[in-house]
Amino acid sequence: MPPDSSFLPELISFLDTLPEPHILCDRAYRIVAANAAYRRSCAHGREVVGRTCYDVSHRYSVPCDRAGESCPLARSLQSGQRERVLHLHHTPRGEEYVSIELSPVRNAQGEIAWFIEKMEPMQVARGVSDHRGLVGRSPAFQRMLELVARVAPSEASVLLQGESGTGKELVASAVHEASRRAEGPFVAVDCSGLPETLFESEVFGHERGAFTGAVARKPGLVEAAGGGTLFLDEVGDIPLGMQVKLLRLLETGTYRRVGSTELRRADIRLVSATHRPLKRMIADGAFRQDLYFRINTFPIIVPALRDRDGDLPLLVDSLLERVAPNRRLGLSPSAMRLLAAHAFPGNVRELRNVLERASLMCDGDMIGPEHLPEDVSQPETDGGALPWAEAPQPGQGDAGGTSLDLEEVQRQALLRAVRSHRGSRSALARKLGISERTLYRRLKAFGIAEDGAGSA
């Protein structure tokens, strides 16, 4: 029996009053109506009524859950409740991340008949190369971004954890930009290397004469961040004495400038970041457990570059636009393969530095292996590089006696290592001094099967 549609005119009229893009779908994924905000920001002249949501948003021929994505409509049918997901949608501006909130609508018999889908584009992230914001589409990146979308509208304290160079400040800025405080300031504090007295003065401010050299009153960064977000980078480096004062700020919302008895009220949202193992530091007495619980209301892991499978080309294009904005630079396939084989212990920061140097070394518009730094183009044993990429052995040149290029030398060395190894892939990775994931990527990049099959 088709669902009762007698109330649809009133429902559609109500949706048209909402400022955010909304669509109304039936159980068969067909779009029944789209409000004015959706037509204005998402449709751009395209007719969407009568088409399926997965066709319009993803260009799929089947529902999302049958195409490897999480489908909020299928989940809502199963749970009977509202569902939220983060999806990558096709738009007239390219692929964009969209936060989706889908609510079921029941008929007079109490059965789910329709679905209202609210969409909020995440302006801070893209699924295509972009010269600003966060860029990526790997599963690890999308999991992180979904957490950002969930926590940003709240006032919860966020703790970003990840290796150095993964882009934690960019993620913190994304939390701020997607929050209700986006119009307020975003103030970043680098806590590493600040002695206790300087930290207190910088963060909380000081009065004139509070200490030698304090010739004038100075507002602190907490005050500068009023109405916005305070980002404490490398929070694990904060001296223990200052951890007590930071805890008091978070518990009471108040603080005092150095040299003042006046209690001031703070209006901030706190986002912290660290690459340090805070739980181990707590056990060693180097970090306060009560402060950890305060800043760790909503933890987010920022993935390392090696865990972002498939994101390297997007990041390369995006970073080249940033480091050489007036040039249309690209990477040759061999240069891209060298980057893919590199471990990047410094993560995205290291990748940016490599590309900035390469852009300065390259006079044309195509970066090749010769423009990359030696630790990338001629990897050595440290940093997860290629300890087995030795110089060519006699007789390993081509038929004309010319030496093999570096890429082929590395491929042949890996092929020899695989063929001579008897054991598991993890054991081979340990023998070569690289991670199992890195070994897998290099086998794939060089077209070598795990049994040693491959063209010589």
Backbone torsions as a table, in degrees:
resi	resn	phi	psi	omega
1	MET	NA	128.5	178.6
2	PRO	-66.0	148.7	-178.0
3	PRO	-67.0	151.6	178.5
4	ASP	-66.7	122.2	-177.7
5	SER	-111.6	16.4	-175.9
6	SER	-65.8	-26.9	-177.7
7	PHE	-92.4	-0.7	-173.7
8	LEU	-60.4	-41.7	179.8
9	PRO	-55.8	-43.3	179.5
10	GLU	-66.0	-41.2	-179.5
11	LEU	-65.5	-43.8	179.7
12	ILE	-64.6	-39.7	178.1
13	SER	-62.5	-39.2	178.0
14	PHE	-64.7	-44.1	-179.7
15	LEU	-59.6	-33.3	-178.7
16	ASP	-67.5	-18.5	179.1
17	THR	-84.5	-11.5	-175.6
18	LEU	-81.6	139.0	-176.3
19	PRO	-75.6	-23.7	-178.5
20	GLU	-89.3	153.8	177.2
21	PRO	-63.1	128.5	178.1
22	HIS	-135.3	145.5	169.5
23	ILE	-129.6	157.2	176.2
24	LEU	-115.3	125.5	-177.5
25	CYS	-119.8	156.1	171.1
26	ASP	-97.3	-176.3	-177.0
27	ARG	-67.5	-18.1	-179.9
28	ALA	-94.3	17.2	176.2
29	TYR	73.1	5.4	-179.5
30	ARG	-79.4	137.5	177.5
31	ILE	-79.3	120.5	-179.1
32	VAL	-91.7	-34.3	-179.2
33	ALA	-156.4	153.3	175.2
34	ALA	-134.5	131.2	-176.8
35	ASN	-77.2	173.8	-175.3
36	ALA	-61.6	-38.4	-179.5
37	ALA	-63.5	-39.4	178.4
38	TYR	-66.8	-46.2	-178.8
39	ARG	-61.8	-34.1	-177.6
40	ARG	-75.2	-43.4	-172.0
41	SER	-99.5	-23.0	-173.8
42	CYS	-117.3	-34.0	-174.3
43	ALA	-82.8	-41.7	179.6
44	HIS	49.7	53.4	174.7
45	GLY	87.1	-9.0	179.3
46	ARG	-82.6	142.1	175.7
47	GLU	-82.2	126.0	-177.5
48	VAL	-115.8	-24.3	-178.8
49	VAL	-63.7	131.2	-178.4
50	GLY	96.5	-17.6	177.6
51	ARG	-92.0	162.9	177.9
52	THR	-82.4	151.7	-179.7
53	CYS	-64.3	-34.8	-178.6
54	TYR	-72.8	-26.4	175.4
55	ASP	-72.9	-46.5	-177.5
56	VAL	-66.0	-46.6	-172.1
57	SER	-84.9	-34.1	-172.9
58	HIS	-120.4	-11.6	-174.2
59	ARG	62.1	31.2	175.9
60	TYR	-87.9	156.5	174.3
61	SER	-99.8	-4.0	178.5
62	VAL	-135.2	161.2	178.0
63	PRO	-58.4	157.5	-173.2
64	CYS	-54.3	-42.3	-174.9
65	ASP	-69.7	-15.5	174.7
66	ARG	-95.0	0.0	178.5
67	ALA	-117.5	19.0	175.3
68	GLY	88.2	7.2	179.6
69	GLU	-108.9	167.7	174.6
70	SER	-88.3	120.3	-176.2
71	CYS	-98.4	114.8	-178.3
72	PRO	-66.0	-31.6	-179.3
73	LEU	-67.8	-45.2	178.4
74	ALA	-63.6	-39.4	179.1
75	ARG	-66.1	-38.7	180.0
76	SER	-68.4	-37.7	176.0
77	LEU	-60.6	-35.8	-178.7
78	GLN	-78.2	-41.7	-175.5
79	SER	-89.2	-24.8	-175.7
80	GLY	74.1	12.8	-175.5
81	GLN	-126.9	175.8	175.1
82	ARG	-67.2	143.5	179.7
83	GLU	-130.5	147.1	178.1
84	ARG	-127.2	136.6	176.3
85	VAL	-144.6	166.0	172.1
86	LEU	-114.5	124.4	-178.9
87	HIS	-124.9	157.9	173.9
88	LEU	-100.6	111.5	-174.8
89	HIS	-105.8	146.8	169.2
90	HIS	-78.3	129.4	177.1
91	THR	-133.7	168.0	176.0
92	PRO	-61.2	-15.5	179.1
93	ARG	-97.0	5.5	-175.4
94	GLY	107.5	-170.6	-179.7
95	GLU	-77.4	129.9	-178.6
96	GLU	-134.0	147.4	175.2
97	TYR	-79.0	135.9	-177.8
98	VAL	-131.3	128.9	174.4
99	SER	-86.6	122.6	-173.4
100	ILE	-113.1	132.8	173.5
101	GLU	-123.4	114.6	-175.3
102	LEU	-113.0	128.0	-178.2
103	SER	-120.1	131.7	178.2
104	PRO	-77.8	146.9	175.9
105	VAL	-118.6	125.9	-175.2
106	ARG	-99.8	151.7	177.1
107	ASN	-88.0	-173.7	-177.2
108	ALA	-63.3	-23.5	179.1
109	GLN	-86.9	0.9	179.6
110	GLY	83.2	9.9	179.8
111	GLU	-94.7	145.7	177.2
112	ILE	-69.7	121.5	-178.3
113	ALA	-116.1	-31.1	-175.6
114	TRP	-138.3	169.6	177.2
115	PHE	-139.2	131.6	173.3
116	ILE	-100.6	124.8	-177.5
117	GLU	-115.5	119.0	177.4
118	LYS	-100.9	134.2	-177.1
119	MET	-122.7	131.2	176.3
120	GLU	-127.6	106.3	179.3
121	PRO	-61.0	139.3	174.6
122	MET	-92.6	100.8	-175.3
123	GLN	-68.9	-13.6	-173.0
124	VAL	-88.2	-4.1	-176.0
125	ALA	-143.6	148.8	179.1
126	ARG	-134.1	155.7	175.6
127	GLY	-98.2	4.6	176.2
128	VAL	-127.2	166.4	-178.0
129	SER	-62.3	141.2	-175.3
130	ASP	-152.2	149.3	-176.2
131	HIS	-86.2	2.5	179.8
132	ARG	-144.9	158.7	174.8
133	GLY	72.9	-167.7	-177.4
134	LEU	-86.8	140.2	-178.5
135	VAL	-131.3	132.4	176.4
136	GLY	164.3	162.5	175.7
137	ARG	-147.1	8.1	178.6
138	SER	-69.2	156.7	178.5
139	PRO	-56.3	-41.2	-179.6
140	ALA	-63.7	-40.6	178.8
141	PHE	-65.6	-43.2	-177.9
142	GLN	-67.6	-36.1	176.2
143	ARG	-62.3	-42.3	178.0
144	MET	-63.4	-44.9	-176.7
145	LEU	-66.1	-34.4	177.9
146	GLU	-64.3	-37.2	176.1
147	LEU	-66.4	-39.3	176.5
148	VAL	-59.6	-44.8	-179.0
149	ALA	-63.7	-34.7	-178.6
150	ARG	-74.1	-40.5	-173.0
151	VAL	-88.3	-24.3	-172.5
152	ALA	-56.0	-44.9	-177.0
153	PRO	-68.9	-12.3	-178.4
154	SER	-89.2	-177.1	174.8
155	GLU	-107.7	11.0	-176.6
156	ALA	-63.4	144.0	173.8
157	SER	-72.1	138.0	-176.1
158	VAL	-116.7	135.4	174.4
159	LEU	-116.5	115.6	177.9
160	LEU	-93.9	124.6	180.0
161	GLN	-121.9	134.6	-179.4
162	GLY	173.8	168.0	-178.5
163	GLU	-66.7	161.9	176.2
164	SER	-61.7	138.1	175.6
165	GLY	87.8	5.6	-177.5
166	THR	-83.1	-9.0	178.4
167	GLY	96.4	35.4	-176.8
168	LYS	-65.1	-33.9	178.7
169	GLU	-67.8	-36.2	175.4
170	LEU	-62.5	-39.9	178.6
171	VAL	-67.0	-41.5	177.2
172	ALA	-60.3	-42.4	177.7
173	SER	-63.8	-35.5	177.9
174	ALA	-65.3	-40.2	176.1
175	VAL	-59.3	-44.4	179.9
176	HIS	-63.9	-47.8	-175.5
177	GLU	-65.8	-26.3	-179.9
178	ALA	-94.1	6.9	-176.3
179	SER	-100.9	174.3	175.9
180	ARG	-72.8	-9.0	179.3
181	ARG	-96.9	13.4	-173.2
182	ALA	-58.6	-29.1	179.4
183	GLU	-78.4	-13.8	178.9
184	GLY	-86.5	178.2	-177.7
185	PRO	-75.0	152.4	170.1
186	PHE	-115.0	111.1	-174.1
187	VAL	-114.1	120.5	-179.2
188	ALA	-102.3	136.7	178.5
189	VAL	-123.0	121.0	175.5
190	ASP	-87.6	107.1	-174.1
191	CYS	-81.5	-11.2	-176.2
192	SER	-74.7	131.6	174.2
193	GLY	81.6	0.7	179.1
194	LEU	-85.4	120.7	175.2
195	PRO	-67.1	161.4	-171.3
196	GLU	-57.1	-46.2	-177.3
197	THR	-65.6	-41.5	-179.5
198	LEU	-68.9	-37.9	179.0
199	PHE	-59.8	-47.3	-178.3
200	GLU	-61.3	-43.7	-179.0
201	SER	-65.9	-42.2	-178.1
202	GLU	-68.2	-43.2	-174.3
203	VAL	-79.6	-45.0	-174.1
204	PHE	-100.5	-12.7	-178.4
205	GLY	84.2	173.0	178.8
206	HIS	-147.9	161.1	176.9
207	GLU	-94.1	159.8	176.1
208	ARG	-60.5	131.4	179.1
209	GLY	80.9	7.1	-178.3
210	ALA	-64.7	-29.8	177.0
211	PHE	-158.3	170.3	-179.2
212	THR	-59.1	126.3	-179.7
213	GLY	96.9	-9.4	178.4
214	ALA	-84.7	80.6	-174.1
215	VAL	-85.6	-8.3	179.4
216	ALA	-150.4	158.5	175.3
217	ARG	-68.2	138.7	-179.4
218	LYS	-133.7	119.1	174.3
219	PRO	-66.6	147.5	179.4
220	GLY	-89.5	176.9	-178.5
221	LEU	-70.4	-26.9	174.0
222	VAL	-60.7	-43.4	178.8
223	GLU	-68.0	-39.7	179.7
224	ALA	-63.5	-29.1	-178.5
225	ALA	-87.6	5.6	-177.0
226	GLY	-53.5	128.4	-178.2
227	GLY	83.0	-2.0	-177.8
228	GLY	-131.8	-141.0	-173.8
229	THR	-121.8	132.8	173.2
230	LEU	-103.0	121.9	-179.1
231	PHE	-107.7	114.9	177.9
232	LEU	-98.9	101.5	179.3
233	ASP	-84.8	139.0	-175.7
234	GLU	56.4	54.5	-178.0
235	VAL	-63.5	-22.0	178.2
236	GLY	-67.3	-12.3	-179.5
237	ASP	-94.0	0.2	-179.2
238	ILE	-67.9	130.1	179.0
239	PRO	-58.8	148.4	-177.6
240	LEU	-55.7	-40.2	179.7
241	GLY	-60.8	-37.0	179.6
242	MET	-78.7	-24.2	177.2
243	GLN	-60.8	-35.0	178.6
244	VAL	-63.5	-44.5	-178.1
245	LYS	-69.9	-35.4	177.0
246	LEU	-66.4	-39.7	177.7
247	LEU	-61.7	-41.4	179.4
248	ARG	-63.8	-39.4	177.5
249	LEU	-59.8	-44.8	-177.2
250	LEU	-72.5	-32.5	-178.0
251	GLU	-78.8	-38.1	-174.1
252	THR	-108.4	-17.1	-176.0
253	GLY	73.5	15.5	-178.8
254	THR	-128.0	162.1	179.1
255	TYR	-159.6	169.0	175.3
256	ARG	-126.5	141.2	170.7
257	ARG	-68.6	153.5	175.9
258	VAL	-61.8	128.2	179.5
259	GLY	85.8	8.4	-179.1
260	SER	-122.8	149.8	173.8
261	THR	-101.0	-5.1	-177.6
262	GLU	-75.4	128.9	178.1
263	LEU	-86.4	123.5	-178.3
264	ARG	-110.6	148.7	-179.4
265	ARG	-101.4	134.6	-179.2
266	ALA	-99.8	142.9	175.1
267	ASP	-124.6	78.9	-175.7
268	ILE	-133.5	158.5	167.2
269	ARG	-112.7	129.3	-174.3
270	LEU	-98.2	129.4	169.1
271	VAL	-124.3	128.3	-179.3
272	SER	-118.9	161.1	177.9
273	ALA	-147.5	149.1	176.5
274	THR	-159.8	153.1	170.1
275	HIS	-107.3	1.1	-177.5
276	ARG	-86.2	152.1	176.9
277	PRO	-80.2	90.3	-172.6
278	LEU	-62.6	-36.3	-179.9
279	LYS	-63.8	-37.8	177.1
280	ARG	-69.0	-37.3	178.4
281	MET	-65.2	-35.2	176.7
282	ILE	-63.3	-44.4	179.5
283	ALA	-63.0	-31.4	-179.7
284	ASP	-87.1	-2.6	179.7
285	GLY	80.7	15.6	-177.5
286	ALA	-97.2	-9.0	178.6
287	PHE	-144.4	138.8	-176.4
288	ARG	-75.0	131.3	179.8
289	GLN	-66.6	-38.7	-178.9
290	ASP	-65.8	-34.9	176.2
291	LEU	-69.0	-38.8	178.7
292	TYR	-58.3	-44.3	179.8
293	PHE	-65.5	-31.4	179.6
294	ARG	-71.0	-42.6	-175.7
295	ILE	-85.9	-14.4	-173.4
296	ASN	-102.8	33.1	178.1
297	THR	-58.0	-42.9	-178.0
298	PHE	-135.8	94.7	-179.7
299	PRO	-79.0	142.9	175.1
300	ILE	-133.3	127.7	175.9
301	ILE	-89.2	124.0	175.8
302	VAL	-92.9	114.3	-170.9
303	PRO	-69.1	148.1	174.4
304	ALA	-70.7	157.3	-178.7
305	LEU	-59.3	-37.2	-178.3
306	ARG	-66.5	-18.2	179.6
307	ASP	-95.4	0.3	-178.2
308	ARG	-102.2	69.0	-175.9
309	ASP	-58.1	126.0	176.6
310	GLY	90.7	-8.4	-176.8
311	ASP	-85.9	-12.9	-174.2
312	LEU	-58.2	-49.3	179.8
313	PRO	-59.2	-40.5	178.2
314	LEU	-62.2	-44.4	-179.5
315	LEU	-65.9	-39.1	178.6
316	VAL	-60.2	-49.8	179.9
317	ASP	-60.9	-43.5	-178.6
318	SER	-65.2	-44.6	-177.8
319	LEU	-70.0	-34.3	176.5
320	LEU	-63.8	-35.6	176.0
321	GLU	-65.0	-29.6	-178.4
322	ARG	-82.5	-42.0	-175.7
323	VAL	-83.2	-22.4	178.9
324	ALA	-138.2	67.2	-171.7
325	PRO	-64.5	-21.6	-176.9
326	ASN	-99.1	8.3	179.0
327	ARG	-125.5	151.7	177.7
328	ARG	-103.7	76.2	-175.4
329	LEU	-87.3	147.1	173.2
330	GLY	-134.6	172.4	179.2
331	LEU	-113.1	137.3	174.8
332	SER	-70.5	155.7	179.2
333	PRO	-56.1	-38.7	-179.3
334	SER	-69.0	-35.9	176.8
335	ALA	-67.4	-38.5	178.5
336	MET	-65.2	-37.4	179.1
337	ARG	-66.7	-36.0	176.8
338	LEU	-65.3	-41.0	177.2
339	LEU	-63.9	-40.5	-179.3
340	ALA	-65.1	-28.7	-178.8
341	ALA	-85.5	-11.9	-177.6
342	HIS	-81.9	143.3	-175.1
343	ALA	-74.8	-26.0	-178.1
344	PHE	49.2	64.4	176.0
345	PRO	-62.3	-24.0	177.5
346	GLY	-90.1	4.4	173.6
347	ASN	59.4	-144.8	-172.6
348	VAL	-64.7	-33.0	177.6
349	ARG	-61.5	-42.7	177.9
350	GLU	-65.6	-41.2	178.2
351	LEU	-59.6	-42.6	178.6
352	ARG	-61.6	-45.0	179.8
353	ASN	-62.2	-41.8	178.4
354	VAL	-60.5	-44.7	-177.6
355	LEU	-71.6	-34.8	178.3
356	GLU	-65.7	-42.4	176.9
357	ARG	-64.0	-43.7	-179.0
358	ALA	-62.4	-36.8	179.4
359	SER	-66.1	-31.1	178.1
360	LEU	-77.1	-29.9	179.8
361	MET	-80.2	-22.6	-174.5
362	CYS	-93.1	125.3	178.5
363	ASP	-91.8	-19.0	-179.6
364	GLY	-96.7	-149.0	179.9
365	ASP	-115.4	10.4	179.9
366	MET	-130.9	115.6	178.4
367	ILE	-80.2	126.6	179.2
368	GLY	-113.7	178.5	179.2
369	PRO	-56.2	-33.0	-177.6
370	GLU	-67.5	-16.5	-179.7
371	HIS	-93.0	-8.1	-178.1
372	LEU	-85.4	152.1	178.0
373	PRO	-64.8	159.7	-172.6
374	GLU	-62.6	-35.3	-177.4
375	ASP	-69.3	-12.7	174.7
376	VAL	-99.7	-45.7	-176.7
377	SER	-80.8	-25.4	177.7
378	GLN	-132.2	70.8	-173.3
379	PRO	-62.1	145.5	177.7
380	GLU	-114.6	-165.1	-169.8
381	THR	-76.3	-21.1	-176.8
382	ASP	-92.0	167.9	175.6
383	GLY	70.1	18.5	177.8
384	GLY	75.9	25.3	-178.3
385	ALA	-85.4	-145.9	-171.7
386	LEU	-114.1	87.2	-178.5
387	PRO	-67.1	-18.9	-176.5
388	TRP	-96.0	3.2	179.8
389	ALA	-86.1	74.8	-176.6
390	GLU	-81.2	171.1	175.2
391	ALA	-63.7	153.2	-178.9
392	PRO	-59.9	138.6	176.3
393	GLN	-79.9	158.6	178.6
394	PRO	-54.0	135.6	177.5
395	GLY	87.5	2.9	-179.6
396	GLN	-95.1	4.7	176.6
397	GLY	-76.0	179.5	178.6
398	ASP	-80.8	-177.3	-173.6
399	ALA	-62.0	-26.6	-178.8
400	GLY	-88.4	3.2	178.1
401	GLY	87.5	-0.1	178.9
402	THR	-77.6	141.0	-179.4
403	SER	-64.6	148.2	175.4
404	LEU	-66.5	150.6	175.1
405	ASP	-73.3	166.2	-173.1
406	LEU	-57.5	-42.8	-177.6
407	GLU	-59.6	-42.1	-179.2
408	GLU	-71.2	-34.4	176.0
409	VAL	-59.9	-45.5	-179.7
410	GLN	-64.1	-41.5	-179.6
411	ARG	-63.0	-45.6	-179.4
412	GLN	-64.6	-38.9	179.9
413	ALA	-64.8	-42.2	178.2
414	LEU	-66.3	-39.8	179.0
415	LEU	-60.6	-42.5	178.9
416	ARG	-64.5	-41.3	-179.4
417	ALA	-63.1	-40.9	-179.5
418	VAL	-66.8	-44.2	-176.6
419	ARG	-67.8	-29.7	-177.5
420	SER	-89.7	-8.2	-175.5
421	HIS	-89.5	139.2	174.3
422	ARG	-124.7	99.6	-177.9
423	GLY	160.6	-168.3	-175.6
424	SER	-77.8	164.7	177.4
425	ARG	-65.0	-36.9	179.0
426	SER	-64.6	-37.1	177.7
427	ALA	-66.4	-38.9	178.2
428	LEU	-64.6	-42.2	179.4
429	ALA	-60.3	-42.6	178.7
430	ARG	-64.1	-39.5	179.5
431	LYS	-62.4	-36.2	-177.7
432	LEU	-86.7	-8.8	178.5
433	GLY	78.1	27.0	179.1
434	ILE	-130.9	169.0	178.6
435	SER	-78.0	159.6	179.4
436	GLU	-64.1	-36.8	178.3
437	ARG	-63.9	-43.2	178.5
438	THR	-63.3	-41.1	177.9
439	LEU	-60.0	-44.4	-179.4
440	TYR	-60.2	-44.6	-179.0
441	ARG	-62.2	-39.2	-177.1
442	ARG	-73.8	-36.0	174.3
443	LEU	-59.9	-43.1	-179.3
444	LYS	-68.0	-43.6	-178.4
445	ALA	-63.0	-35.2	-177.4
446	PHE	-94.5	2.1	176.8
447	GLY	67.4	38.5	-177.9
448	ILE	-110.7	125.3	175.8
449	ALA	-75.6	158.7	-176.0
450	GLU	-71.3	-11.6	175.1
451	ASP	-91.9	5.9	177.8
452	GLY	91.7	2.0	177.9
453	ALA	-70.8	142.0	179.9
454	GLY	164.7	153.2	-178.0
455	SER	-70.0	139.5	-176.7
456	ALA	-76.4	NA	NA
